[in-house]
Amino acid sequence: MYRTKNCGELRMQHAGEQVTLAGWVQTVRKFGSITFTDLRDRYGITQLLFNEALNAELDKTPLGREFVLQVTGKVIERSSKNSKIPTGDIEVEVTQFTILNASDVPPFTIEENTDGGDELRMKYRYLDLRRPTLRRNLELRYKVNRSVRNYLDTLGFWDIETPFLIKSTPEGARDFVVPSRMNQGEFYALPQSPQTFKQLLMVSGYDRYYQIVKCFRDEDLRADRQPEFTQVDCEMSFVEQEDILNTFEGLFKHVFKDVKGVEITEAFPRMTFDDAMWHYGNDKPDIRFEMKIQNLKATGNVHCATLNGVDFKVFNEAETILAIAVPGTSDYTRKQIDELTEWVKRPQIGMTGVINIKCNADGTLKSSVDKFFNEAQLKEVATFCGANAGDMILVLAGAETRTRKAMSELRLEMGNRLGLRDHDVYKPLWVIDFPLFELDEENNRWVARHHPFTSPKPEHIELMKDLSRYAEIKANAYDIVLNGTEIGGGSIRIHQRDLQEKMFAALGMSKEEAQEKFGFLLGAFEYGAPPHGGIAFGFDRLCALLGGQETIRDFIAFPKNNSGRDVMLDAPSAIDDSQLKELGLEVKA
Amino acid sequence: MYRTKNCGELRMQHAGEQVTLAGWVQTVRKFGSITFTDLRDRYGITQLLFNEALNAELDKTPLGREFVLQVTGKVIERSSKNSKIPTGDIEVEVTQFTILNASDVPPFTIEENTDGGDELRMKYRYLDLRRPTLRRNLELRYKVNRSVRNYLDTLGFWDIETPFLIKSTPEGARDFVVPSRMNQGEFYALPQSPQTFKQLLMVSGYDRYYQIVKCFRDEDLRADRQPEFTQVDCEMSFVEQEDILNTFEGLFKHVFKDVKGVEITEAFPRMTFDDAMWHYGNDKPDIRFEMKIQNLKATGNVHCATLNGVDFKVFNEAETILAIAVPGTSDYTRKQIDELTEWVKRPQIGMTGVINIKCNADGTLKSSVDKFFNEAQLKEVATFCGANAGDMILVLAGAETRTRKAMSELRLEMGNRLGLRDHDVYKPLWVIDFPLFELDEENNRWVARHHPFTSPKPEHIELMKDLSRYAEIKANAYDIVLNGTEIGGGSIRIHQRDLQEKMFAALGMSKEEAQEKFGFLLGAFEYGAPPHGGIAFGFDRLCALLGGQETIRDFIAFPKNNSGRDVMLDAPSAIDDSQLKELGLEVKA
């Protein structure tokens, strides 16, 4: 061993001890004939003191930032203590040192806040990983991993590995494929998830399965998506939805407590998909704050009766009119309101404007549509919206889907502005009763909202005969949502061959295609498949949320950039002609 | 929940309780008006008793093997107990049952010993996985996984995930490659191991890393190799070889105790590579038994002086003459000896014959080469070989490499015949001081024996200047060997840019090529790389050994066959033209 102690463990109780440390030079500070150095490793920072004698040696072989240094010396009490670091009471008076490796000057500073740009830090990822923020993130990730495992181990879940070289069955997202050399012209695919394998394990009687596993999706990368990502994948047999929600609610409570010290005692709220869309405009509501959406008019039906008496073309023609009452903003200035208008007009939001009704502290109302509403009418709207004095009501009107989405975004934006979305507050909930299908408008066909293995609610199976009623069919599917982000989802699965065949047919798959792609699963269902269900969590996202940060990239040791490139390795890259030849492939110009 | 208890937990203490169980029908036995059924799940088997009333119902809906059944009933004491199973004292008198799913008759029996052939069981892997032997294997695998993690967690190793879509740098084995759609004409590669990433993590200061991770090698599959396999991958900073051997010797002791209940107190023996080759003929000696190889003559040098006085052309012309003294076989019959001769003549062994010298119980000697040796000479050979009365000495002569390999095999074969290779005896050892290079005879060039990141012993670095002395250079590399199988290996790594460049050059890599393939690592070594080293274990093999079995395939949930195919999924397979087009690829006829 190159050390007897690490850089984070020395305390006053070690004073007088002879120790050897090894680590990286964080700083070098000369004061006349003595030199102070901070030595850093994974465990902490320890101050080193080079006295006169050694100082002369240091002049010959000067230390630089990020040099790898081994020192031996005596632990002594510091004259001026540093209460900011755990080793701040002591320092090591060096009697001997060895430079184990020198370092060039790093291209950016290895500090909490660095001066390095994104691309540079990706290229020198091994240096960026030295920064305390990334070190803490990866430590957190490891702790979450361990905490998840401990919980599932205790409940009798077995970690069982599923294969990475599987069959390509593109459904929804694109597969990454792997050409086979031994079977030229044929390809494996990398798994988008171990879905069918975990179901087969249930058919095999393994009862409770989990895995923390890499999955792959060849999608055009939106911001903060990665082509390879990590999933906590779980499945259970002989369970109903209730059992799964309870089991994994327990997992989250365990992890929150274990990793963050946050104890959540109450049951997670449950909200139907329909309610979530109605009250929050999306299926992953951020319930850290109220400010629910008020449906004045929705899909053409007027709910706020006052509107019937108002001759306002914008409202009369709108399919949907939604409002939120934003507390404490009745004093918004003209400029602030203009800003909001610009905000809703951005292409991502796509509205033409936002109407406001200020409920002033003195009880009066002031609206941007005073022309069309009398005071009584405004009052009725305010009452409908549950607005209080001091609130400003924001109203959006237009086509159903776009308006609801816009209002959902506006609500979050106002939550941000009011500081209601605190990273350290955790508000998980279950969203349940998802629709089984959703309309792929681009291709005008029904696709599985979750995946084709999700079970419809038994009472809705009948509706599968009638295409016109697909939208009504609900699934035994659920998401877990934390602070406005979906961090996991699952379902009770189909375990009967005939129902699975019905499902494939409903998705427009021919019998032959279903057999070709999923014959193994249909076959398995003929030999005693138990009722089963499960859930999968996005592990990268979960870690980012627990770390109170937005970008998953900062919680992955070696991530890809937004073009799917590893800029450190320079991958992907061209391969040798001999490799292509062996695979029987040609790259087209 | 479909059950209140599982099929493995009911005991006499539960007698009188009302329970609900769910599981698979293992057997159905009718006796007049009552029916007994064994219900099976992951946890065990429970006997069910269907009395007269329900029996009539069973006649209408008969139960078949592998039906999924839910039953409710009362736990009662059995009239005739079955001490072979933990639930054998009780049975459940069924009052209500539901067939949760029917089953076709399985294509082979779901029993400890099945009647199903290999291909059939691979196709219906989900049924094969129900057999107790595979269930036990996967449970063992899971337990080993957990045990390894617990040990490493305790020592402060962090599980850090490394990427799967990396850069192709073919060295030794072939990479599996993954075409990129977003960067057409370019490819990722799947990792053969996370070697360079774990080294970068050490450069980043992560100090102690581990991962239980899939790796990929596109090699022609020998028996019992898999294109994807699992590795326990570890790396430590600021350590010397001694630290690593101690740390991972501890890991093995922990796992043996934890999983097998076997306590190994003494230190693992250490043997140099040279000694292993000399005494056992290979670098993974099975030391469960002695029977060391005696080097009568090796690489042309006579060690057993008697041979100089014998005029026996076969011996005089042989480069190497090796012997083993096999205990208790001096009474081998002519037929047995003929069999052995056939055995060594097989192409895998490739010898022309085997000479024997029987050391009879009465002290006389009898040899197949009596023509050339007098009794005194034979005695001297027997003494050189350390043979005792009752032993038979077996002698092979020929070219060095082939003869040593053949004798190594013959020794193991005799060990098998004498029952000296007990699966339940664990004899681990370290083999150390491996050569840095080995000659690739096919291409007549030196390749890295371990990998190009392995550090030469410091005192041998000088020899890298002289191609003629490459064979002498030893590495700080080590293998852990268990019962004649290498289950892991590692090395102290190079951590200096100049030495790494020297190493690449020694392997015939140009500066440009080294920079193109490993520039990121060479770069990392310029910014303060610490001394570091590590080890990796073949997890599949380790599990098979701990399970006392030979084939890793039986310890993998969904393995490939010997042509790299998943016969259950039918993968690899052709992909759609549209997929190929998106990737910019063409399959050549």
Boltz contact constraints between the chains, C-beta under 6 A:
constraints:
  - contact:
      token1: [A, 1]
      token2: [B, 243]
      max_distance: 6.0
  - contact:
      token1: [A, 2]
      token2: [B, 238]
      max_distance: 6.0
  - contact:
      token1: [A, 3]
      token2: [B, 238]
      max_distance: 6.0
  - contact:
      token1: [A, 22]
      token2: [B, 238]
      max_distance: 6.0
  - contact:
      token1: [A, 24]
      token2: [B, 528]
      max_distance: 6.0
  - contact:
      token1: [A, 42]
      token2: [B, 205]
      max_distance: 6.0
  - contact:
      token1: [A, 42]
      token2: [B, 207]
      max_distance: 6.0
  - contact:
      token1: [A, 66]
      token2: [B, 527]
      max_distance: 6.0
  - contact:
      token1: [A, 66]
      token2: [B, 528]
      max_distance: 6.0
  - contact:
      token1: [A, 67]
      token2: [B, 528]
      max_distance: 6.0
  - contact:
      token1: [A, 68]
      token2: [B, 528]
      max_distance: 6.0
  - contact:
      token1: [A, 68]
      token2: [B, 530]
      max_distance: 6.0
  - contact:
      token1: [A, 101]
      token2: [B, 528]
      max_distance: 6.0
  - contact:
      token1: [A, 101]
      token2: [B, 529]
      max_distance: 6.0
  - contact:
      token1: [A, 103]
      token2: [B, 527]
      max_distance: 6.0
  - contact:
      token1: [A, 103]
      token2: [B, 528]
      max_distance: 6.0
  - contact:
      token1: [A, 104]
      token2: [B, 526]
      max_distance: 6.0
  - contact:
      token1: [A, 104]
      token2: [B, 527]
      max_distance: 6.0
  - contact:
      token1: [A, 106]
      token2: [B, 527]
      max_distance: 6.0
  - contact:
      token1: [A, 126]
      token2: [B, 200]
      max_distance: 6.0
  - contact:
      token1: [A, 126]
      token2: [B, 203]
      max_distance: 6.0
  - contact:
      token1: [A, 126]
      token2: [B, 204]
      max_distance: 6.0
  - contact:
      token1: [A, 126]
      token2: [B, 524]
      max_distance: 6.0
  - contact:
      token1: [A, 127]
      token2: [B, 527]
      max_distance: 6.0
  - contact:
      token1: [A, 129]
      token2: [B, 204]
      max_distance: 6.0
  - contact:
      token1: [A, 130]
      token2: [B, 204]
      max_distance: 6.0
  - contact:
      token1: [A, 130]
      token2: [B, 205]
      max_distance: 6.0
  - contact:
      token1: [A, 138]
      token2: [B, 160]
      max_distance: 6.0
  - contact:
      token1: [A, 142]
      token2: [B, 158]
      max_distance: 6.0
  - contact:
      token1: [A, 142]
      token2: [B, 159]
      max_distance: 6.0
  - contact:
      token1: [A, 145]
      token2: [B, 159]
      max_distance: 6.0
  - contact:
      token1: [A, 158]
      token2: [B, 142]
      max_distance: 6.0
  - contact:
      token1: [A, 159]
      token2: [B, 142]
      max_distance: 6.0
  - contact:
      token1: [A, 159]
      token2: [B, 145]
      max_distance: 6.0
  - contact:
      token1: [A, 160]
      token2: [B, 138]
      max_distance: 6.0
  - contact:
      token1: [A, 160]
      token2: [B, 557]
      max_distance: 6.0
  - contact:
      token1: [A, 163]
      token2: [B, 558]
      max_distance: 6.0
  - contact:
      token1: [A, 164]
      token2: [B, 214]
      max_distance: 6.0
  - contact:
      token1: [A, 164]
      token2: [B, 228]
      max_distance: 6.0
  - contact:
      token1: [A, 165]
      token2: [B, 228]
      max_distance: 6.0
  - contact:
      token1: [A, 166]
      token2: [B, 569]
      max_distance: 6.0
  - contact:
      token1: [A, 166]
      token2: [B, 571]
      max_distance: 6.0
  - contact:
      token1: [A, 167]
      token2: [B, 569]
      max_distance: 6.0
  - contact:
      token1: [A, 167]
      token2: [B, 571]
      max_distance: 6.0
  - contact:
      token1: [A, 167]
      token2: [B, 573]
      max_distance: 6.0
  - contact:
      token1: [A, 168]
      token2: [B, 575]
      max_distance: 6.0
  - contact:
      token1: [A, 176]
      token2: [B, 178]
      max_distance: 6.0
  - contact:
      token1: [A, 177]
      token2: [B, 575]
      max_distance: 6.0
  - contact:
      token1: [A, 178]
      token2: [B, 176]
      max_distance: 6.0
  - contact:
      token1: [A, 178]
      token2: [B, 178]
      max_distance: 6.0
  - contact:
      token1: [A, 180]
      token2: [B, 572]
      max_distance: 6.0
  - contact:
      token1: [A, 181]
      token2: [B, 218]
      max_distance: 6.0
  - contact:
      token1: [A, 182]
      token2: [B, 564]
      max_distance: 6.0
  - contact:
      token1: [A, 183]
      token2: [B, 572]
      max_distance: 6.0
  - contact:
      token1: [A, 185]
      token2: [B, 587]
      max_distance: 6.0
  - contact:
      token1: [A, 186]
      token2: [B, 572]
      max_distance: 6.0
  - contact:
      token1: [A, 186]
      token2: [B, 573]
      max_distance: 6.0
  - contact:
      token1: [A, 186]
      token2: [B, 574]
      max_distance: 6.0
  - contact:
      token1: [A, 187]
      token2: [B, 572]
      max_distance: 6.0
  - contact:
      token1: [A, 187]
      token2: [B, 575]
      max_distance: 6.0
  - contact:
      token1: [A, 188]
      token2: [B, 571]
      max_distance: 6.0
  - contact:
      token1: [A, 188]
      token2: [B, 572]
      max_distance: 6.0
  - contact:
      token1: [A, 200]
      token2: [B, 126]
      max_distance: 6.0
  - contact:
      token1: [A, 203]
      token2: [B, 126]
      max_distance: 6.0
  - contact:
      token1: [A, 204]
      token2: [B, 126]
      max_distance: 6.0
  - contact:
      token1: [A, 204]
      token2: [B, 129]
      max_distance: 6.0
  - contact:
      token1: [A, 204]
      token2: [B, 130]
      max_distance: 6.0
  - contact:
      token1: [A, 205]
      token2: [B, 42]
      max_distance: 6.0
  - contact:
      token1: [A, 205]
      token2: [B, 130]
      max_distance: 6.0
  - contact:
      token1: [A, 207]
      token2: [B, 42]
      max_distance: 6.0
  - contact:
      token1: [A, 214]
      token2: [B, 164]
      max_distance: 6.0
  - contact:
      token1: [A, 218]
      token2: [B, 181]
      max_distance: 6.0
  - contact:
      token1: [A, 228]
      token2: [B, 164]
      max_distance: 6.0
  - contact:
      token1: [A, 228]
      token2: [B, 165]
      max_distance: 6.0
  - contact:
      token1: [A, 238]
      token2: [B, 2]
      max_distance: 6.0
  - contact:
      token1: [A, 238]
      token2: [B, 3]
      max_distance: 6.0
  - contact:
      token1: [A, 238]
      token2: [B, 22]
      max_distance: 6.0
  - contact:
      token1: [A, 243]
      token2: [B, 1]
      max_distance: 6.0
  - contact:
      token1: [A, 520]
      token2: [B, 568]
      max_distance: 6.0
  - contact:
      token1: [A, 520]
      token2: [B, 569]
      max_distance: 6.0
  - contact:
      token1: [A, 524]
      token2: [B, 126]
      max_distance: 6.0
  - contact:
      token1: [A, 526]
      token2: [B, 104]
      max_distance: 6.0
  - contact:
      token1: [A, 527]
      token2: [B, 66]
      max_distance: 6.0
  - contact:
      token1: [A, 527]
      token2: [B, 103]
      max_distance: 6.0
  - contact:
      token1: [A, 527]
      token2: [B, 104]
      max_distance: 6.0
  - contact:
      token1: [A, 527]
      token2: [B, 106]
      max_distance: 6.0
  - contact:
      token1: [A, 527]
      token2: [B, 127]
      max_distance: 6.0
  - contact:
      token1: [A, 528]
      token2: [B, 24]
      max_distance: 6.0
  - contact:
      token1: [A, 528]
      token2: [B, 66]
      max_distance: 6.0
  - contact:
      token1: [A, 528]
      token2: [B, 67]
      max_distance: 6.0
  - contact:
      token1: [A, 528]
      token2: [B, 68]
      max_distance: 6.0
  - contact:
      token1: [A, 528]
      token2: [B, 101]
      max_distance: 6.0
  - contact:
      token1: [A, 528]
      token2: [B, 103]
      max_distance: 6.0
  - contact:
      token1: [A, 529]
      token2: [B, 101]
      max_distance: 6.0
  - contact:
      token1: [A, 530]
      token2: [B, 68]
      max_distance: 6.0
  - contact:
      token1: [A, 557]
      token2: [B, 160]
      max_distance: 6.0
  - contact:
      token1: [A, 558]
      token2: [B, 163]
      max_distance: 6.0
  - contact:
      token1: [A, 564]
      token2: [B, 182]
      max_distance: 6.0
  - contact:
      token1: [A, 568]
      token2: [B, 520]
      max_distance: 6.0
  - contact:
      token1: [A, 569]
      token2: [B, 166]
      max_distance: 6.0
  - contact:
      token1: [A, 569]
      token2: [B, 167]
      max_distance: 6.0
  - contact:
      token1: [A, 569]
      token2: [B, 520]
      max_distance: 6.0
  - contact:
      token1: [A, 571]
      token2: [B, 166]
      max_distance: 6.0
  - contact:
      token1: [A, 571]
      token2: [B, 167]
      max_distance: 6.0
  - contact:
      token1: [A, 571]
      token2: [B, 188]
      max_distance: 6.0
  - contact:
      token1: [A, 572]
      token2: [B, 180]
      max_distance: 6.0
  - contact:
      token1: [A, 572]
      token2: [B, 183]
      max_distance: 6.0
  - contact:
      token1: [A, 572]
      token2: [B, 186]
      max_distance: 6.0
  - contact:
      token1: [A, 572]
      token2: [B, 187]
      max_distance: 6.0
  - contact:
      token1: [A, 572]
      token2: [B, 188]
      max_distance: 6.0
  - contact:
      token1: [A, 573]
      token2: [B, 167]
      max_distance: 6.0
  - contact:
      token1: [A, 573]
      token2: [B, 186]
      max_distance: 6.0
  - contact:
      token1: [A, 574]
      token2: [B, 186]
      max_distance: 6.0
  - contact:
      token1: [A, 575]
      token2: [B, 168]
      max_distance: 6.0
  - contact:
      token1: [A, 575]
      token2: [B, 177]
      max_distance: 6.0
  - contact:
      token1: [A, 575]
      token2: [B, 187]
      max_distance: 6.0
  - contact:
      token1: [A, 584]
      token2: [B, 588]
      max_distance: 6.0
  - contact:
      token1: [A, 585]
      token2: [B, 585]
      max_distance: 6.0
  - contact:
      token1: [A, 586]
      token2: [B, 586]
      max_distance: 6.0
  - contact:
      token1: [A, 586]
      token2: [B, 588]
      max_distance: 6.0
  - contact:
      token1: [A, 587]
      token2: [B, 185]
      max_distance: 6.0
  - contact:
      token1: [A, 588]
      token2: [B, 584]
      max_distance: 6.0
  - contact:
      token1: [A, 588]
      token2: [B, 586]
      max_distance: 6.0
